[in-house]
Amino acid sequence: MNQNMQDVAADKSEMTSLLLGAGFALASLILLPAVAQRIGMGSSLTIALRGALMRAANRL
């Protein structure tokens, strides 16, 4: 019974990490460039922010 509860907790943790990583990827590849273009942010700053988001996604 205890092993089953540990498996469920591990599955929830993996799903949370997967969803956060997917969210960071979506933000860095689609949302960030769209917002940056809308407000007139430079491309080098956009690339730097994209890199920071991808590094944050890798830490999860």
Buried (B, 14 or more C-beta within 10 A) or exposed (E): EEEEEEEEEEEEEEEEEEEBBEBBEEBBEEEBBEEBEEEEBEEEEBEEBBEEBBEBBEEE
